[in-house]
Amino acid sequence: MKPEISKISQISPEQSVICIIGKDKLPEWLKLTKSEKEFTLMQIQAKEEYVIINSYFKNTYIIRVNDTDEEFKIREALRKTAFNLRKQIKSNNHSELVIASYEVFNGAIEAFTEGLLLSFYSFDKYKTDKEEKTKKKYPSKLLLSDGTDGSDIKWLTDLTDAVYLIRDMINEPVNHLNAPAFAEEIKKIGGLGGFKVEVLNKGKIEALKMGGLLAVNKGSIDPPVFCILEWKPDNALNQNPVVLVGKGIVYDTGGLNIKTGEHMDNMKGDMAGGAAVTGVLYTIARTGIPLHVIGLIPATDNRPGGNAYTQGDIITMYNKMTVEIGNTDAEGRLILADAISYASKFKPELIIDIATLTGSAAVTFGIQAIAVMGNADRKYFKLLEECGNEVYERTAELPFWDEYGELIKSDIADLKNVGGREAGAITAGKFLENFAEYPLIHLDIAGPGSLKKDDFYRLKDGPGTGTRLLSTFLKRYASDLKAKK
């Protein structure tokens, strides 16, 4: 569970408060004593990140923002400060906590609250210490002061709910979340969010001849699934849908090209792209974003058992193209390719796929950026970049020149599923482009999508990368369409 968020119009002197200030000046309503004010201002002038005043009956947390930075950087600094304060806030065991601001930009309260909520998350489902599990770990209520809009509070609530839901899925081990169980969780989230979910079973996938998904699944004892998510409100502003495609590899051993131990760590999170798509559909449906959006999530595990596919195999994909298998650990692009081909039946305005796809992207950008590439109109890339800055899931574009496509040509089939060590993230994207009949943007979240340690409020293992970015992108895009009408 996470704290309930609501609005408060008046702050009483007895309430514990987090106050974000924009100048070296304290509001009178904090009711600090003269010595408390002097101490606080001295600490602020010493450039302390925050100041905590422990009174007999309350706590006052004061944060001075650096108003010389760009606003999106200040927002991120507030989220990080929230993470740094989380343990202190928990140890003070507040039943409720007010978050307010004074002489600072609109949105500061929401940024700090978002960081705090995302920092409070924990995955303790399998802990057996009941006392530890039931112990109060954060305030049950966060009260946001005047200046916060009701729609902003709803957005913040629904978006952070979505991140909690998908973090739970990413952190779930594969012995509890195989592909069919993943589909069931997506259906549950669809019920909570209010969007439609259809799940195609193995028989239907075979009838559709999705050769990529079926090949990857050959080494597994569990059947594959293909999930179709849809949000289509009556007031949708777009004539043709935006289709989101998410990689749903619930565990990746590498197949017969098996990974070494350190590279197999946290491979339960190789479905983070599919989880992100689910979180986006949940957010936009809960908040009523007026766009027609479809999500496609092909899901299976990739194992070396049974009749596992091998290097040298030639498979026929959903769009009838043939692919020579150069490496069974390049499986994500195979299942995504079938889904991207399938997306053409919806005549989409835009296809965006998201996946923990290549080590190359992680090596190039580390955990700091999402690799982005594609052939769609520049306006989409620009908006993604803006939204990436806003939520600090930043995008970094890679070239998408035709010459990179030459690296994945096969002598005996239409394509190879790998193109060698050079430009690995780009050749993976060029592979997917062959299956897109409509404009495509490819997001590779291999770096920021799976963390070995906490990156502030982006918590280790499955931080939920992509949901905040794409939800904000769709919200902004709907707003732009509405402004044009």
C-alpha positions in Angstrom: 0.0 0.0 0.0 1.0 3.6 -0.5 -0.1 6.8 1.3 -3.4 8.4 0.3 -3.0 11.8 -1.3 -5.5 14.6 -0.7 -5.7 18.4 -0.7 -5.6 20.6 2.4 -6.7 24.2 2.4 -5.4 25.2 5.8 -2.4 24.1 7.8 -2.6 24.0 11.6 0.4 24.7 13.9 0.3 21.2 15.2 0.8 19.5 11.9 4.1 18.1 10.7 5.0 19.9 7.5 7.5 19.6 4.6 7.9 23.1 3.2 9.7 23.8 -0.1 10.9 27.3 -0.3 12.3 29.3 -3.2 14.0 32.1 -1.3 16.0 32.5 1.9 12.8 33.5 3.7 10.5 31.4 5.9 6.7 31.7 5.9 5.1 32.8 9.2 2.6 30.0 9.1 5.4 27.5 10.0 5.2 29.0 13.5 8.9 28.5 14.1 10.6 30.1 17.1 13.2 32.7 16.7 16.1 30.3 17.4 14.5 27.7 15.0 14.4 30.4 12.2 18.0 31.4 12.8 19.2 27.8 12.7 17.2 27.1 9.6 18.5 30.1 7.7 22.0 29.4 8.7 21.8 25.8 7.4 20.1 27.0 4.2 22.9 29.6 3.6 25.4 26.7 4.1 23.7 25.0 1.1 22.3 22.1 3.1 20.0 19.9 1.1 17.3 20.1 3.8 16.8 21.2 7.4 14.7 19.3 10.0 13.3 21.0 13.0 12.2 18.5 15.7 9.7 20.2 18.0 8.0 18.5 20.9 4.7 17.7 19.0 5.7 17.9 15.3 8.5 17.9 12.8 9.2 20.6 10.2 11.2 19.7 7.1 12.5 22.6 5.1 13.9 22.3 1.5 15.4 25.2 -0.3 15.4 24.7 -4.1 18.2 25.9 -6.3 16.3 28.4 -8.4 19.2 29.1 -10.8 18.7 25.7 -12.5 16.2 24.8 -15.3 12.8 23.9 -13.9 12.9 20.3 -15.0 16.2 19.9 -13.1 14.8 21.4 -10.0 11.9 19.0 -10.1 14.3 16.1 -10.3 16.3 17.5 -7.4 13.1 17.6 -5.4 12.4 13.9 -6.2 15.9 13.0 -5.1 15.6 15.0 -1.9 12.4 13.1 -1.2 14.3 9.8 -1.5 17.0 11.1 0.8 14.4 12.1 3.4 12.4 8.9 3.2 14.1 7.1 6.1 13.8 10.1 8.4 10.2 10.5 7.6 9.4 6.8 8.2 11.3 6.9 11.6 9.2 9.8 12.7 6.1 7.7 12.2 3.8 10.4 11.1 0.1 9.5 10.8 -0.2 12.3 8.2 2.2 14.7 6.7 1.6 18.1 5.0 3.6 19.0 1.9 3.5 22.8 1.2 5.5 25.4 -0.7 6.4 29.1 -0.3 7.5 31.4 -3.1 8.5 28.6 -5.5 7.2 27.5 -8.9 4.0 25.6 -9.4 4.6 21.9 -9.5 7.2 21.8 -6.8 4.9 20.1 -4.4 3.9 17.4 -6.9 7.5 16.7 -7.9 8.5 16.1 -4.3 5.4 14.1 -3.5 6.1 11.9 -6.6 9.6 11.2 -5.5 8.5 10.4 -2.0 5.8 8.0 -3.1 8.1 6.2 -5.5 10.8 6.0 -2.7 8.3 4.4 -0.3 7.7 1.3 -2.5 8.9 -2.1 -1.3 8.4 -5.6 -2.5 7.9 -7.7 0.7 5.3 -10.2 -0.5 7.4 -13.2 0.4 8.7 -12.0 3.8 7.4 -14.3 6.5 8.0 -11.9 9.5 4.4 -10.8 10.0 5.4 -8.1 12.6 7.8 -6.6 10.1 5.2 -6.7 7.3 2.5 -5.0 9.4 4.7 -2.4 10.9 3.8 1.1 9.8 6.4 2.3 7.3 5.2 5.7 6.1 2.5 8.2 6.7 -0.9 6.9 5.8 -1.9 10.3 4.4 0.0 13.0 2.4 -1.8 16.3 2.5 -0.9 18.7 -0.3 -1.5 22.3 0.4 -3.4 24.9 -1.7 -1.8 25.5 -5.1 -2.2 21.9 -6.1 -4.9 21.3 -8.7 -7.3 18.4 -8.2 -6.6 17.0 -11.7 -2.8 17.1 -10.9 -3.4 15.1 -7.7 -5.4 12.5 -9.6 -2.7 12.2 -12.2 -0.1 11.8 -9.6 -2.1 9.2 -7.7 -2.9 7.2 -10.8 0.6 7.4 -12.3 2.3 6.3 -9.1 -0.3 3.6 -8.6 0.7 2.3 -12.0 4.4 2.3 -11.2 3.6 0.3 -8.0 1.6 -2.2 -9.9 4.3 -2.8 -12.6 7.1 -2.9 -10.1 5.2 -5.7 -8.4 5.1 -7.6 -11.7 8.7 -7.0 -12.5 9.9 -8.1 -9.1 7.8 -11.3 -9.1 10.0 -14.4 -9.7 9.3 -16.5 -12.7 8.2 -19.5 -10.6 5.3 -17.4 -9.6 4.9 -15.4 -12.8 5.2 -17.4 -16.0 3.7 -16.1 -19.2 0.1 -17.2 -18.6 0.3 -15.8 -15.0 1.7 -12.5 -16.5 -1.4 -12.4 -18.8 -3.7 -12.9 -15.8 -2.0 -10.0 -13.9 -2.5 -7.8 -17.0 -6.2 -8.7 -17.0 -6.5 -7.8 -13.4 -4.8 -4.4 -14.0 -7.2 -3.9 -16.9 -10.1 -4.4 -14.6 -8.7 -2.0 -12.1 -7.8 0.6 -14.7 -10.9 0.2 -16.9 -9.3 -0.9 -20.2 -10.0 -4.0 -22.3 -7.7 -7.0 -22.3 -7.8 -9.9 -24.7 -5.4 -12.8 -24.3 -4.5 -15.0 -27.3 -3.5 -18.6 -26.3 -1.0 -20.8 -28.0 -3.5 -22.3 -30.4 -4.5 -18.8 -31.6 -0.8 -17.8 -31.9 -0.1 -20.9 -33.9 -3.1 -20.1 -36.2 -1.7 -16.6 -36.7 1.7 -18.1 -37.5 3.6 -15.9 -35.2 6.9 -17.6 -35.9 9.1 -15.4 -33.7 7.1 -15.9 -30.6 6.6 -19.6 -31.2 10.3 -20.2 -31.9 11.4 -18.5 -28.6 8.8 -20.5 -26.7 10.0 -23.9 -28.0 12.4 -24.5 -25.1 9.7 -23.8 -22.5 7.2 -26.1 -20.8 4.8 -23.1 -20.4 2.8 -21.9 -23.4 3.2 -18.4 -24.8 0.5 -15.7 -24.7 -0.2 -12.6 -26.8 -2.0 -9.8 -24.9 -4.0 -7.1 -26.6 -4.9 -4.1 -24.4 -7.1 -1.3 -25.6 -8.3 2.0 -24.3 -10.8 3.7 -26.7 -12.9 6.4 -25.1 -15.9 7.9 -26.8 -14.1 11.3 -27.0 -10.9 10.0 -28.6 -9.1 12.8 -30.5 -7.1 10.5 -32.8 -8.7 8.8 -35.8 -6.0 6.1 -35.9 -4.6 4.6 -32.7 -1.2 4.8 -31.1 0.0 1.3 -30.7 2.4 0.5 -27.8 4.4 -2.8 -28.0 6.1 -4.2 -24.9 8.6 -7.1 -24.7 7.2 -9.8 -22.4 10.1 -12.2 -21.8 9.3 -13.4 -18.3 12.7 -15.0 -17.9 15.6 -15.0 -20.2 18.3 -17.6 -19.9 19.6 -16.8 -23.3 18.3 -20.1 -24.7 21.0 -22.4 -26.1 23.3 -19.4 -26.3 23.0 -19.5 -22.5 24.0 -16.4 -20.5 26.8 -16.6 -17.9 25.8 -16.2 -14.3 26.3 -12.5 -13.9 24.4 -11.7 -17.1 21.5 -13.9 -16.0 21.0 -11.8 -12.8 17.5 -10.3 -12.6 16.4 -11.8 -15.9 12.9 -12.1 -14.3 12.7 -8.4 -15.2 13.1 -8.9 -19.0 9.4 -8.3 -19.3 9.8 -4.7 -18.0 8.7 -3.3 -21.4 5.5 -5.3 -21.3 4.9 -4.2 -17.7 5.5 -0.6 -18.8 2.9 -0.8 -21.5 0.4 -2.2 -19.0 1.2 0.7 -16.6 0.6 3.3 -19.4 -2.8 1.8 -20.3 -3.7 1.8 -16.6 -2.7 5.5 -16.2 -4.4 6.9 -19.3 -7.6 4.9 -18.7 -7.8 5.9 -15.0 -7.3 9.6 -15.9 -9.4 9.5 -19.0 -6.9 10.7 -21.6 -8.9 11.2 -24.8 -6.8 9.0 -27.1 -7.3 5.6 -28.7 -4.4 3.5 -27.6 -3.7 -0.2 -28.1 -1.1 -2.2 -26.3 0.5 -5.4 -27.6 2.5 -7.7 -25.3 3.9 -11.0 -26.6 5.1 -13.1 -23.7 7.1 -16.3 -23.0 10.2 -17.3 -21.3 13.4 -18.1 -23.2 15.0 -21.4 -22.1 17.3 -24.1 -23.5 15.0 -27.1 -22.8 12.8 -29.3 -24.9 13.0 -28.6 -28.6 14.6 -25.2 -28.1 15.3 -23.2 -31.2 19.0 -23.1 -32.3 21.6 -21.1 -34.0 21.2 -21.6 -37.7 17.4 -22.2 -37.6 15.4 -20.4 -40.2 11.9 -19.2 -39.0 9.0 -17.6 -40.8 7.5 -14.6 -39.0 3.9 -13.4 -38.8 4.5 -11.1 -41.8 6.0 -14.0 -43.9 9.6 -12.8 -43.8 12.2 -15.4 -43.0 14.8 -14.9 -40.3 18.1 -16.8 -39.8 18.9 -17.3 -36.1 22.4 -16.1 -35.3 22.0 -16.1 -31.6 19.2 -17.4 -29.4 19.8 -14.7 -26.9 18.6 -12.1 -29.4 15.0 -13.3 -28.7 13.3 -10.1 -27.7 13.4 -8.7 -31.2 11.8 -11.9 -32.5 8.7 -11.6 -30.3 8.5 -7.8 -30.8 8.7 -8.2 -34.6 5.6 -10.4 -34.6 3.7 -7.9 -32.5 4.9 -5.0 -34.6 3.7 -6.8 -37.7 0.4 -7.5 -36.0 0.0 -3.8 -35.2 -0.5 -3.1 -38.9 -4.1 -4.5 -38.7 -5.0 -1.4 -36.6 -3.6 1.1 -39.2 -1.8 2.9 -36.4 -0.8 6.6 -36.5 2.4 5.6 -34.6 3.9 2.4 -33.2 6.2 2.7 -30.1 7.9 -0.4 -28.8 9.7 -0.6 -25.5 12.0 -3.3 -24.3 15.0 -4.2 -22.2 16.6 -5.3 -25.5 20.3 -4.9 -25.9 23.4 -4.9 -23.7 24.7 -2.4 -26.3 22.3 0.2 -25.3 23.2 -0.3 -21.6 26.9 0.0 -22.4 26.4 3.1 -24.5 24.2 5.1 -22.1 24.4 3.3 -18.8 21.4 3.8 -16.6 21.0 7.5 -17.4 19.2 7.4 -20.7 16.7 5.4 -22.8 18.1 4.7 -26.3 15.6 5.9 -28.9 15.6 5.5 -32.6 13.1 5.1 -35.4 11.6 6.4 -38.7 8.6 8.4 -37.3 8.0 12.1 -37.7 10.4 14.4 -35.8 7.5 15.9 -33.8 7.2 12.7 -31.9 10.9 12.5 -31.0 10.8 16.1 -29.9 7.8 15.5 -27.6 9.4 12.4 -26.2 12.5 14.3 -25.4 10.5 17.0 -23.6 8.5 14.5 -21.7 11.7 12.6 -20.8 13.1 15.7 -19.3 9.9 16.4 -17.4 9.8 13.0 -15.7 13.6 12.6 -15.9 13.4 9.4 -17.9 15.5 11.0 -20.5 15.9 9.9 -24.1 19.1 9.8 -26.2 18.7 9.3 -29.9 20.8 7.0 -32.0 21.2 7.2 -35.8 18.9 5.1 -37.9 20.7 5.1 -41.2 19.9 2.6 -43.9 23.6 1.4 -43.9 23.0 -0.2 -40.4 20.3 -2.4 -42.0 23.0 -4.0 -44.2 24.5 -5.6 -41.1 21.5 -7.9 -40.6 21.1 -9.2 -44.1 21.4 -13.0 -44.4 22.8 -15.1 -47.2 20.1 -17.7 -46.8 17.1 -15.9 -45.4 15.6 -12.4 -45.6 17.3 -11.3 -42.3 19.5 -12.4 -39.5 18.5 -11.7 -35.9 21.9 -10.3 -35.0 24.3 -8.1 -36.8 27.6 -8.5 -34.9 29.1 -6.6 -32.0 29.2 -3.2 -33.7 26.1 -0.9 -33.3 24.2 -3.7 -31.6 21.4 -1.5 -30.3 20.9 0.1 -33.7 20.9 -3.1 -35.7 18.3 -4.4 -33.2 16.1 -1.4 -34.0 16.7 -1.8 -37.8 15.6 -5.4 -37.5 12.3 -4.3 -36.0 11.9 -1.7 -38.7 11.5 -4.4 -41.3 8.3 -5.5 -39.6 6.7 -2.0 -39.3 4.3 -0.9 -42.0 3.6 2.3 -40.1 5.9 4.9 -38.4 8.0 3.3 -35.6 9.8 4.5 -32.6 12.0 2.0 -30.7 12.8 2.5 -27.0 15.6 0.4 -25.6 15.5 0.5 -21.8 18.2 -2.1 -21.1 20.1 0.4 -19.0 17.6 2.3 -16.9 15.0 -0.6 -17.0 16.9 -2.9 -14.7 19.1 -1.5 -11.9 21.6 -3.3 -9.7 21.2 -0.7 -6.9 18.8 2.2 -6.1 19.2 5.2 -8.3 17.4 7.4 -5.8 13.6 6.9 -6.2 14.3 4.6 -9.2 14.6 1.6 -7.0 16.9 -1.4 -7.8 15.8 -4.4 -9.9 12.6 -3.2 -11.5 12.2 0.6 -11.2 9.3 0.7 -13.7 11.1 2.7 -16.4 8.9 3.9 -19.3 5.5 4.2 -17.7 6.0 7.7 -16.5 7.6 8.7 -19.8 5.0 7.3 -22.2 2.0 8.2 -20.0 3.2 11.8 -20.0 3.9 11.7 -23.7 0.3 10.5 -24.4 -1.1 13.1 -22.1 0.8 15.9 -23.8 0.0 14.6 -27.2 -3.7 14.6 -26.4 -3.4 18.1 -25.2 -1.7 19.2 -28.4 -4.4 17.5 -30.5 -7.1 19.2 -28.5 -5.5 22.6 -28.9 -5.6 22.2 -32.7 -9.3 21.3 -32.9 
